[in-house]
Amino acid sequence: MSSETSTEAGAKPDAANSLQPWQFFVLAALGCATAATFLIRSRGPIPVILLSVLMGTVALVGLAALRALRPLVSPQDDRSAVIGQRTRAALEQEKTLALRTIKDLEFDHAMGKISEEDFHEMSQRLRGRATRLIKQLDIASGYRAQIESDLAKRLGDAGKRQGDGVTATTRVCANCSTPNDADAKFCKSCGEKLA
């Protein structure tokens, strides 16, 4: 469980204990169906069943109306990840737009619509912008620390294997005498299966 999840869960302790709108409609439907059943129980089973179905239908219509009207009257809850002052979705959209613009610029340059000087100036600005956006997205996602720790672990494991006397190129092809990786199944030069 992340710290963000635990702080959100701790921020609203009474929200889980309060009555939710859908629970109200279920309880109201059950209460009305019970009352209607009690009032018309002497008339036979068909009116009781029909009235119970009617109460359930009214509850479902009320729940559907609540779901349709609730976004119009409640404050909007934006759950997008915020990076700096902007949301991650906005940064992703801007990155996509910058990369598409670079592609269009290269196409226009290839078609001869843009001069060489203009192409280099605009290309440098757009590539710099795209690079900044990609770096901002990478920093916010926290992948860099995980990648670096995985890389350090793998490099440490490779050092241990080489320290034990096992080298990375221990398999030699019998057909062409090419050294291959220790985990290779086929020769990288001739494609012969390694023994």
Secondary structure as GFF3:
##gff-version 3
##sequence-region A 1 195
A	DSSP	alpha_helix	3	11	.	.	.	ID=ss1
A	DSSP	alpha_helix	21	39	.	.	.	ID=ss2
A	DSSP	three_ten_helix	41	43	.	.	.	ID=ss3
A	DSSP	alpha_helix	45	73	.	.	.	ID=ss4
A	DSSP	beta_strand	82	83	.	.	.	ID=ss5
A	DSSP	beta_strand	86	87	.	.	.	ID=ss6
A	DSSP	alpha_helix	88	110	.	.	.	ID=ss7
A	DSSP	alpha_helix	116	141	.	.	.	ID=ss8
A	DSSP	alpha_helix	143	163	.	.	.	ID=ss9
A	DSSP	beta_strand	171	172	.	.	.	ID=ss10
A	DSSP	beta_strand	179	180	.	.	.	ID=ss11
###
